[in-house]
């Protein structure tokens, strides 16, 4: 007997995927770590082709990658280089977490939504935060960048947890973080403008 999810289940799984995709814009590996842990604990179900994400080896790899990524962003100037390299990686990660989360959808539609909505959400969040970091570097010479990095890591953790526990809240929080990042960048520009 085939399982046929309801429209609400499809919407919840899509919201979960998009919330995690937005979290990929903050940090690439944090949402993958939480997705893996959520799958292993039985909190969420992954699509069949993505069962590997919910394995112990994947959890270990995502854990190490998360620690290295978060640590690397605290190194001034390296953080800006990682933003450049991380942009396409965030889009790919956002696409993967969205595709792995969506259930009950035709694969063509699943991957189309994952690439456009999931990859797009991750790319937009990552791009906005790269602008904030660039502004911080320009105004403070990189001295404030560790604060930006801490906020980004915290944002990724909070949005990932919310996306898994309360999928719709994860998306709302990601949008609020983007609004905060835009205001922060505008404030940095005003402070750095010559009098």
ABEGO torsion letter per residue (X at the ends): XBBBBBAAAAAAAAAAAAAAAAAAAABAAAAAAAAAAAAAAGABBBBAAAAAAABAAAAAAAAAAAAAAAAAAABBGAAAAAAAAAAAAAAAAAAAAAAAABBGBBAAAAAAAAAAAAAAAAAAAAAAAAAAAAAAAAAAGGAAAAAAAAAAAAAAAAAAAAAAABAAAAAAAAAAAAAAAAAAAAAAAAAABBX
